[in-house]
Amino acid sequence: MWSELDKLAGLPNLRDVLFIGNPIYDDMSREAARIEVLRRIPQVAKIDGDMVKPAERELASGVAEGS
């Protein structure tokens, strides 16, 4: 199901997404879901009404792994 989001990565002007209530969030914490959205759609600035935080962007890009 997450692979469907990969298609959105090709939309460079996409900045705000809303996935609340979407089944892709089932069995995930809100935080983990936000990171996964950022991994797949890195250009977004807002997810589910909340601005993306720099720390979330770092986690999604793998910069903070191992720390």
Distance bins in CASP14 RR format, pairs under 12 A and 6 or more apart:
PFRMAT RR
TARGET T0000
AUTHOR 0000-0000-0000
RMODE 2
METHOD distances of the structure
MODEL  1
1 19 0 0 0 0 0 1 0 0 0 0 0
1 22 0 0 0 0 1 0 0 0 0 0 0
1 23 1 0 0 1 0 0 0 0 0 0 0
1 24 1 0 1 0 0 0 0 0 0 0 0
1 25 0 0 0 0 0 1 0 0 0 0 0
1 26 0 0 0 0 1 0 0 0 0 0 0
1 27 0 0 0 0 0 1 0 0 0 0 0
1 28 0 0 0 0 0 1 0 0 0 0 0
1 33 0 0 0 0 0 1 0 0 0 0 0
1 36 0 0 0 0 0 1 0 0 0 0 0
1 40 0 0 0 0 0 1 0 0 0 0 0
2 8 0 0 0 0 0 1 0 0 0 0 0
2 9 0 0 0 0 0 1 0 0 0 0 0
2 19 0 0 0 0 0 1 0 0 0 0 0
2 22 0 0 0 0 0 1 0 0 0 0 0
2 23 0 0 0 0 0 1 0 0 0 0 0
2 24 1 0 0 1 0 0 0 0 0 0 0
2 25 0 0 0 0 0 1 0 0 0 0 0
2 26 0 0 0 0 0 1 0 0 0 0 0
2 27 0 0 0 0 0 1 0 0 0 0 0
2 28 0 0 0 0 1 0 0 0 0 0 0
2 32 0 0 0 0 0 1 0 0 0 0 0
2 33 0 0 0 0 1 0 0 0 0 0 0
2 35 0 0 0 0 0 1 0 0 0 0 0
2 36 1 0 0 1 0 0 0 0 0 0 0
2 37 0 0 0 0 1 0 0 0 0 0 0
2 39 0 0 0 0 1 0 0 0 0 0 0
2 40 1 0 0 1 0 0 0 0 0 0 0
2 41 0 0 0 0 0 1 0 0 0 0 0
3 9 0 0 0 0 0 1 0 0 0 0 0
3 24 0 0 0 0 0 1 0 0 0 0 0
3 36 0 0 0 0 0 1 0 0 0 0 0
3 39 0 0 0 0 0 1 0 0 0 0 0
3 40 0 0 0 0 1 0 0 0 0 0 0
4 19 0 0 0 0 0 1 0 0 0 0 0
4 22 0 0 0 0 1 0 0 0 0 0 0
4 23 0 0 0 0 0 1 0 0 0 0 0
4 24 1 0 0 1 0 0 0 0 0 0 0
4 37 0 0 0 0 0 1 0 0 0 0 0
4 40 0 0 0 0 1 0 0 0 0 0 0
4 41 0 0 0 0 0 1 0 0 0 0 0
5 11 0 0 0 0 0 1 0 0 0 0 0
5 14 0 0 0 0 0 1 0 0 0 0 0
5 17 0 0 0 0 1 0 0 0 0 0 0
5 19 0 0 0 0 1 0 0 0 0 0 0
5 22 0 0 0 0 1 0 0 0 0 0 0
5 24 1 0 0 1 0 0 0 0 0 0 0
5 25 0 0 0 0 0 1 0 0 0 0 0
5 33 0 0 0 0 0 1 0 0 0 0 0
5 36 0 0 0 0 1 0 0 0 0 0 0
5 37 1 0 0 1 0 0 0 0 0 0 0
5 38 0 0 0 0 0 1 0 0 0 0 0
5 39 0 0 0 0 1 0 0 0 0 0 0
5 40 1 0 1 0 0 0 0 0 0 0 0
5 41 1 0 1 0 0 0 0 0 0 0 0
5 42 0 0 0 0 0 1 0 0 0 0 0
5 44 0 0 0 0 0 1 0 0 0 0 0
5 47 0 0 0 0 0 1 0 0 0 0 0
6 24 0 0 0 0 0 1 0 0 0 0 0
6 36 0 0 0 0 0 1 0 0 0 0 0
6 37 0 0 0 0 0 1 0 0 0 0 0
6 39 0 0 0 0 1 0 0 0 0 0 0
6 40 1 0 1 0 0 0 0 0 0 0 0
6 41 0 0 0 0 1 0 0 0 0 0 0
6 42 0 0 0 0 0 1 0 0 0 0 0
7 14 0 0 0 0 0 1 0 0 0 0 0
7 40 0 0 0 0 1 0 0 0 0 0 0
7 41 0 0 0 0 1 0 0 0 0 0 0
8 14 1 0 1 0 0 0 0 0 0 0 0
8 15 0 0 0 0 0 1 0 0 0 0 0
8 16 0 0 0 0 0 1 0 0 0 0 0
8 17 1 0 0 1 0 0 0 0 0 0 0
8 19 0 0 0 0 0 1 0 0 0 0 0
8 24 0 0 0 0 0 1 0 0 0 0 0
8 37 0 0 0 0 1 0 0 0 0 0 0
8 38 0 0 0 0 0 1 0 0 0 0 0
8 40 1 0 0 1 0 0 0 0 0 0 0
8 41 1 0 1 0 0 0 0 0 0 0 0
8 42 0 0 0 0 0 1 0 0 0 0 0
8 43 0 0 0 0 1 0 0 0 0 0 0
8 44 0 0 0 0 1 0 0 0 0 0 0
8 47 0 0 0 0 0 1 0 0 0 0 0
9 17 0 0 0 0 0 1 0 0 0 0 0
9 37 0 0 0 0 0 1 0 0 0 0 0
9 38 0 0 0 0 0 1 0 0 0 0 0
9 39 0 0 0 0 1 0 0 0 0 0 0
9 40 1 0 0 1 0 0 0 0 0 0 0
9 41 1 0 1 0 0 0 0 0 0 0 0
9 42 1 0 0 1 0 0 0 0 0 0 0
9 43 1 0 0 1 0 0 0 0 0 0 0
9 44 0 0 0 0 1 0 0 0 0 0 0
10 40 0 0 0 0 0 1 0 0 0 0 0
10 41 0 0 0 0 1 0 0 0 0 0 0
10 42 0 0 0 0 0 1 0 0 0 0 0
10 43 0 0 0 0 1 0 0 0 0 0 0
10 44 0 0 0 0 0 1 0 0 0 0 0
11 17 0 0 0 0 0 1 0 0 0 0 0
11 40 0 0 0 0 0 1 0 0 0 0 0
11 41 0 0 0 0 1 0 0 0 0 0 0
11 42 0 0 0 0 0 1 0 0 0 0 0
11 43 1 0 0 1 0 0 0 0 0 0 0
11 44 0 0 0 0 1 0 0 0 0 0 0
12 41 0 0 0 0 0 1 0 0 0 0 0
12 42 0 0 0 0 0 1 0 0 0 0 0
12 43 1 0 0 1 0 0 0 0 0 0 0
12 44 0 0 0 0 0 1 0 0 0 0 0
13 41 0 0 0 0 0 1 0 0 0 0 0
13 43 0 0 0 0 1 0 0 0 0 0 0
13 44 0 0 0 0 0 1 0 0 0 0 0
13 45 0 0 0 0 0 1 0 0 0 0 0
14 37 0 0 0 0 0 1 0 0 0 0 0
14 40 0 0 0 0 0 1 0 0 0 0 0
14 41 1 0 0 1 0 0 0 0 0 0 0
14 42 0 0 0 0 0 1 0 0 0 0 0
14 43 1 0 0 1 0 0 0 0 0 0 0
14 44 1 0 0 1 0 0 0 0 0 0 0
14 45 0 0 0 0 1 0 0 0 0 0 0
14 46 0 0 0 0 0 1 0 0 0 0 0
14 47 0 0 0 0 0 1 0 0 0 0 0
15 41 0 0 0 0 1 0 0 0 0 0 0
15 42 0 0 0 0 0 1 0 0 0 0 0
15 43 1 0 0 1 0 0 0 0 0 0 0
15 44 1 0 1 0 0 0 0 0 0 0 0
15 45 1 0 1 0 0 0 0 0 0 0 0
15 46 1 0 0 1 0 0 0 0 0 0 0
15 47 0 0 0 0 0 1 0 0 0 0 0
15 49 0 0 0 0 0 1 0 0 0 0 0
15 51 0 0 0 0 0 1 0 0 0 0 0
15 52 0 0 0 0 1 0 0 0 0 0 0
16 37 0 0 0 0 0 1 0 0 0 0 0
16 41 0 0 0 0 0 1 0 0 0 0 0
16 43 0 0 0 0 0 1 0 0 0 0 0
16 44 1 0 0 1 0 0 0 0 0 0 0
16 45 1 0 0 1 0 0 0 0 0 0 0
16 46 1 0 1 0 0 0 0 0 0 0 0
16 47 0 0 0 0 1 0 0 0 0 0 0
16 48 0 0 0 0 1 0 0 0 0 0 0
16 49 1 0 0 1 0 0 0 0 0 0 0
16 50 0 0 0 0 0 1 0 0 0 0 0
16 51 0 0 0 0 1 0 0 0 0 0 0
16 52 0 0 0 0 0 1 0 0 0 0 0
17 24 0 0 0 0 0 1 0 0 0 0 0
17 33 0 0 0 0 0 1 0 0 0 0 0
17 34 0 0 0 0 0 1 0 0 0 0 0
17 36 0 0 0 0 0 1 0 0 0 0 0
17 37 1 0 0 1 0 0 0 0 0 0 0
17 38 0 0 0 0 0 1 0 0 0 0 0
17 40 0 0 0 0 0 1 0 0 0 0 0
17 41 1 0 0 1 0 0 0 0 0 0 0
17 42 0 0 0 0 0 1 0 0 0 0 0
17 43 0 0 0 0 0 1 0 0 0 0 0
17 44 1 0 1 0 0 0 0 0 0 0 0
17 45 0 0 0 0 1 0 0 0 0 0 0
17 46 1 0 0 1 0 0 0 0 0 0 0
17 47 1 0 1 0 0 0 0 0 0 0 0
17 48 1 0 0 1 0 0 0 0 0 0 0
17 49 0 0 0 0 1 0 0 0 0 0 0
17 50 0 0 0 0 0 1 0 0 0 0 0
17 52 0 0 0 0 0 1 0 0 0 0 0
18 25 0 0 0 0 0 1 0 0 0 0 0
18 37 0 0 0 0 0 1 0 0 0 0 0
18 44 0 0 0 0 0 1 0 0 0 0 0
18 46 0 0 0 0 1 0 0 0 0 0 0
18 47 1 0 0 1 0 0 0 0 0 0 0
18 48 1 0 1 0 0 0 0 0 0 0 0
18 49 1 0 0 1 0 0 0 0 0 0 0
18 50 0 0 0 0 0 1 0 0 0 0 0
19 25 1 0 0 1 0 0 0 0 0 0 0
19 26 0 0 0 0 0 1 0 0 0 0 0
19 28 0 0 0 0 0 1 0 0 0 0 0
19 30 0 0 0 0 0 1 0 0 0 0 0
19 33 1 0 0 1 0 0 0 0 0 0 0
19 34 0 0 0 0 1 0 0 0 0 0 0
19 36 0 0 0 0 0 1 0 0 0 0 0
19 37 1 0 0 1 0 0 0 0 0 0 0
19 38 0 0 0 0 0 1 0 0 0 0 0
19 40 0 0 0 0 0 1 0 0 0 0 0
19 41 0 0 0 0 0 1 0 0 0 0 0
19 44 0 0 0 0 0 1 0 0 0 0 0
19 46 0 0 0 0 0 1 0 0 0 0 0
19 47 1 0 0 1 0 0 0 0 0 0 0
19 48 1 0 0 1 0 0 0 0 0 0 0
19 49 0 0 0 0 0 1 0 0 0 0 0
19 50 0 0 0 0 0 1 0 0 0 0 0
20 30 0 0 0 0 1 0 0 0 0 0 0
20 33 0 0 0 0 1 0 0 0 0 0 0
20 34 0 0 0 0 0 1 0 0 0 0 0
20 37 0 0 0 0 0 1 0 0 0 0 0
20 47 0 0 0 0 1 0 0 0 0 0 0
20 48 1 0 1 0 0 0 0 0 0 0 0
20 49 0 0 0 0 1 0 0 0 0 0 0
20 50 0 0 0 0 0 1 0 0 0 0 0
21 28 0 0 0 0 0 1 0 0 0 0 0
21 30 0 0 0 0 0 1 0 0 0 0 0
21 33 0 0 0 0 0 1 0 0 0 0 0
21 48 0 0 0 0 1 0 0 0 0 0 0
22 28 0 0 0 0 0 1 0 0 0 0 0
22 33 0 0 0 0 1 0 0 0 0 0 0
22 36 0 0 0 0 0 1 0 0 0 0 0
22 37 0 0 0 0 0 1 0 0 0 0 0
22 47 0 0 0 0 0 1 0 0 0 0 0
22 48 0 0 0 0 1 0 0 0 0 0 0
23 33 0 0 0 0 0 1 0 0 0 0 0
24 32 0 0 0 0 0 1 0 0 0 0 0
24 33 1 0 0 1 0 0 0 0 0 0 0
24 34 0 0 0 0 0 1 0 0 0 0 0
24 36 0 0 0 0 1 0 0 0 0 0 0
24 37 0 0 0 0 1 0 0 0 0 0 0
24 40 0 0 0 0 1 0 0 0 0 0 0
24 41 0 0 0 0 0 1 0 0 0 0 0
24 48 0 0 0 0 0 1 0 0 0 0 0
25 31 0 0 0 0 0 1 0 0 0 0 0
25 32 0 0 0 0 1 0 0 0 0 0 0
25 33 1 0 1 0 0 0 0 0 0 0 0
25 34 0 0 0 0 1 0 0 0 0 0 0
25 36 0 0 0 0 1 0 0 0 0 0 0
25 37 0 0 0 0 1 0 0 0 0 0 0
25 47 0 0 0 0 0 1 0 0 0 0 0
25 48 0 0 0 0 1 0 0 0 0 0 0
26 32 0 0 0 0 0 1 0 0 0 0 0
26 33 0 0 0 0 1 0 0 0 0 0 0
27 33 0 0 0 0 1 0 0 0 0 0 0
27 36 0 0 0 0 0 1 0 0 0 0 0
28 34 0 0 0 0 1 0 0 0 0 0 0
28 35 0 0 0 0 1 0 0 0 0 0 0
28 36 1 0 0 1 0 0 0 0 0 0 0
28 37 0 0 0 0 0 1 0 0 0 0 0
29 35 0 0 0 0 1 0 0 0 0 0 0
29 36 0 0 0 0 0 1 0 0 0 0 0
30 36 0 0 0 0 0 1 0 0 0 0 0
30 37 0 0 0 0 0 1 0 0 0 0 0
30 47 0 0 0 0 1 0 0 0 0 0 0
30 48 0 0 0 0 1 0 0 0 0 0 0
30 49 0 0 0 0 0 1 0 0 0 0 0
30 50 0 0 0 0 1 0 0 0 0 0 0
30 56 0 0 0 0 0 1 0 0 0 0 0
31 37 0 0 0 0 0 1 0 0 0 0 0
31 38 0 0 0 0 0 1 0 0 0 0 0
31 47 0 0 0 0 0 1 0 0 0 0 0
31 48 0 0 0 0 0 1 0 0 0 0 0
31 50 0 0 0 0 0 1 0 0 0 0 0
31 53 0 0 0 0 0 1 0 0 0 0 0
31 55 0 0 0 0 0 1 0 0 0 0 0
31 56 0 0 0 0 1 0 0 0 0 0 0
31 59 0 0 0 0 1 0 0 0 0 0 0
31 60 0 0 0 0 0 1 0 0 0 0 0
32 38 0 0 0 0 0 1 0 0 0 0 0
32 39 0 0 0 0 0 1 0 0 0 0 0
32 56 0 0 0 0 0 1 0 0 0 0 0
32 59 0 0 0 0 1 0 0 0 0 0 0
32 60 0 0 0 0 0 1 0 0 0 0 0
33 39 0 0 0 0 0 1 0 0 0 0 0
33 40 0 0 0 0 0 1 0 0 0 0 0
33 47 0 0 0 0 1 0 0 0 0 0 0
33 48 0 0 0 0 1 0 0 0 0 0 0
33 50 0 0 0 0 0 1 0 0 0 0 0
33 56 0 0 0 0 0 1 0 0 0 0 0
33 60 0 0 0 0 0 1 0 0 0 0 0
34 40 0 0 0 0 0 1 0 0 0 0 0
34 41 0 0 0 0 0 1 0 0 0 0 0
34 44 0 0 0 0 1 0 0 0 0 0 0
34 46 0 0 0 0 0 1 0 0 0 0 0
34 47 1 0 1 0 0 0 0 0 0 0 0
34 48 1 0 0 1 0 0 0 0 0 0 0
34 49 0 0 0 0 0 1 0 0 0 0 0
34 50 1 0 0 1 0 0 0 0 0 0 0
34 51 0 0 0 0 0 1 0 0 0 0 0
34 52 1 0 0 1 0 0 0 0 0 0 0
34 53 0 0 0 0 1 0 0 0 0 0 0
34 55 0 0 0 0 0 1 0 0 0 0 0
34 56 1 0 1 0 0 0 0 0 0 0 0
34 57 0 0 0 0 0 1 0 0 0 0 0
34 59 0 0 0 0 1 0 0 0 0 0 0
34 60 0 0 0 0 1 0 0 0 0 0 0
35 41 0 0 0 0 0 1 0 0 0 0 0
35 42 0 0 0 0 0 1 0 0 0 0 0
35 44 0 0 0 0 0 1 0 0 0 0 0
35 47 0 0 0 0 1 0 0 0 0 0 0
35 52 0 0 0 0 1 0 0 0 0 0 0
35 53 0 0 0 0 0 1 0 0 0 0 0
35 55 0 0 0 0 1 0 0 0 0 0 0
35 56 1 0 0 1 0 0 0 0 0 0 0
35 57 0 0 0 0 1 0 0 0 0 0 0
35 58 0 0 0 0 1 0 0 0 0 0 0
35 59 1 0 1 0 0 0 0 0 0 0 0
35 60 1 0 1 0 0 0 0 0 0 0 0
35 61 0 0 0 0 1 0 0 0 0 0 0
35 62 0 0 0 0 1 0 0 0 0 0 0
35 64 0 0 0 0 0 1 0 0 0 0 0
35 65 0 0 0 0 0 1 0 0 0 0 0
36 42 0 0 0 0 0 1 0 0 0 0 0
36 44 0 0 0 0 0 1 0 0 0 0 0
36 47 0 0 0 0 0 1 0 0 0 0 0
36 56 0 0 0 0 0 1 0 0 0 0 0
36 59 0 0 0 0 0 1 0 0 0 0 0
36 60 1 0 0 1 0 0 0 0 0 0 0
37 43 0 0 0 0 0 1 0 0 0 0 0
37 44 1 0 0 1 0 0 0 0 0 0 0
37 45 0 0 0 0 0 1 0 0 0 0 0
37 46 0 0 0 0 0 1 0 0 0 0 0
37 47 1 0 1 0 0 0 0 0 0 0 0
37 48 0 0 0 0 1 0 0 0 0 0 0
37 49 0 0 0 0 0 1 0 0 0 0 0
37 50 0 0 0 0 0 1 0 0 0 0 0
37 52 0 0 0 0 1 0 0 0 0 0 0
37 56 0 0 0 0 1 0 0 0 0 0 0
37 57 0 0 0 0 0 1 0 0 0 0 0
37 59 0 0 0 0 0 1 0 0 0 0 0
37 60 0 0 0 0 1 0 0 0 0 0 0
38 44 1 0 0 1 0 0 0 0 0 0 0
38 45 0 0 0 0 0 1 0 0 0 0 0
38 46 0 0 0 0 0 1 0 0 0 0 0
38 47 1 0 0 1 0 0 0 0 0 0 0
38 48 0 0 0 0 0 1 0 0 0 0 0
38 50 0 0 0 0 0 1 0 0 0 0 0
38 51 0 0 0 0 0 1 0 0 0 0 0
38 52 1 0 0 1 0 0 0 0 0 0 0
38 53 0 0 0 0 1 0 0 0 0 0 0
38 54 0 0 0 0 0 1 0 0 0 0 0
38 55 0 0 0 0 0 1 0 0 0 0 0
38 56 1 0 0 1 0 0 0 0 0 0 0
38 57 1 0 0 1 0 0 0 0 0 0 0
38 58 0 0 0 0 1 0 0 0 0 0 0
38 59 1 0 0 1 0 0 0 0 0 0 0
38 60 1 1 0 0 0 0 0 0 0 0 0
38 61 0 0 0 0 1 0 0 0 0 0 0
38 62 0 0 0 0 0 1 0 0 0 0 0
38 63 0 0 0 0 0 1 0 0 0 0 0
39 47 0 0 0 0 0 1 0 0 0 0 0
39 52 0 0 0 0 0 1 0 0 0 0 0
39 56 0 0 0 0 0 1 0 0 0 0 0
39 57 0 0 0 0 0 1 0 0 0 0 0
39 58 0 0 0 0 0 1 0 0 0 0 0
39 59 0 0 0 0 1 0 0 0 0 0 0
39 60 1 0 1 0 0 0 0 0 0 0 0
39 61 0 0 0 0 1 0 0 0 0 0 0
39 62 0 0 0 0 1 0 0 0 0 0 0
39 65 0 0 0 0 0 1 0 0 0 0 0
40 47 0 0 0 0 0 1 0 0 0 0 0
40 60 0 0 0 0 1 0 0 0 0 0 0
41 47 0 0 0 0 1 0 0 0 0 0 0
41 52 0 0 0 0 0 1 0 0 0 0 0
41 57 0 0 0 0 0 1 0 0 0 0 0
41 60 0 0 0 0 1 0 0 0 0 0 0
42 52 0 0 0 0 1 0 0 0 0 0 0
42 56 0 0 0 0 0 1 0 0 0 0 0
42 57 1 0 0 1 0 0 0 0 0 0 0
42 58 0 0 0 0 0 1 0 0 0 0 0
42 59 0 0 0 0 0 1 0 0 0 0 0
42 60 1 0 0 1 0 0 0 0 0 0 0
42 61 1 0 0 1 0 0 0 0 0 0 0
42 62 0 0 0 0 0 1 0 0 0 0 0
43 52 0 0 0 0 1 0 0 0 0 0 0
43 57 0 0 0 0 0 1 0 0 0 0 0
43 60 0 0 0 0 0 1 0 0 0 0 0
44 50 0 0 0 0 0 1 0 0 0 0 0
44 51 0 0 0 0 1 0 0 0 0 0 0
44 52 1 0 0 1 0 0 0 0 0 0 0
44 56 0 0 0 0 0 1 0 0 0 0 0
44 57 0 0 0 0 1 0 0 0 0 0 0
44 60 0 0 0 0 0 1 0 0 0 0 0
45 51 1 0 0 1 0 0 0 0 0 0 0
45 52 1 0 1 0 0 0 0 0 0 0 0
45 53 0 0 0 0 0 1 0 0 0 0 0
45 54 0 0 0 0 0 1 0 0 0 0 0
45 56 0 0 0 0 0 1 0 0 0 0 0
45 57 0 0 0 0 1 0 0 0 0 0 0
46 52 1 0 0 1 0 0 0 0 0 0 0
46 53 0 0 0 0 0 1 0 0 0 0 0
46 56 0 0 0 0 0 1 0 0 0 0 0
47 53 0 0 0 0 0 1 0 0 0 0 0
47 56 0 0 0 0 1 0 0 0 0 0 0
47 57 0 0 0 0 0 1 0 0 0 0 0
47 60 0 0 0 0 0 1 0 0 0 0 0
50 56 0 0 0 0 1 0 0 0 0 0 0
51 57 0 0 0 0 0 1 0 0 0 0 0
52 58 0 0 0 0 0 1 0 0 0 0 0
52 59 0 0 0 0 0 1 0 0 0 0 0
52 60 0 0 0 0 1 0 0 0 0 0 0
52 61 0 0 0 0 0 1 0 0 0 0 0
53 59 0 0 0 0 1 0 0 0 0 0 0
53 60 0 0 0 0 0 1 0 0 0 0 0
53 64 0 0 0 0 0 1 0 0 0 0 0
54 60 0 0 0 0 0 1 0 0 0 0 0
54 61 0 0 0 0 0 1 0 0 0 0 0
54 63 0 0 0 0 0 1 0 0 0 0 0
54 64 0 0 0 0 0 1 0 0 0 0 0
55 61 0 0 0 0 0 1 0 0 0 0 0
55 62 0 0 0 0 0 1 0 0 0 0 0
55 63 0 0 0 0 1 0 0 0 0 0 0
55 64 1 0 0 1 0 0 0 0 0 0 0
55 67 0 0 0 0 0 1 0 0 0 0 0
56 62 0 0 0 0 0 1 0 0 0 0 0
56 63 0 0 0 0 0 1 0 0 0 0 0
56 64 0 0 0 0 1 0 0 0 0 0 0
57 63 0 0 0 0 1 0 0 0 0 0 0
57 64 0 0 0 0 1 0 0 0 0 0 0
58 64 1 0 1 0 0 0 0 0 0 0 0
58 65 0 0 0 0 1 0 0 0 0 0 0
58 66 0 0 0 0 0 1 0 0 0 0 0
58 67 0 0 0 0 1 0 0 0 0 0 0
59 65 1 0 0 1 0 0 0 0 0 0 0
59 66 0 0 0 0 0 1 0 0 0 0 0
59 67 0 0 0 0 1 0 0 0 0 0 0
END
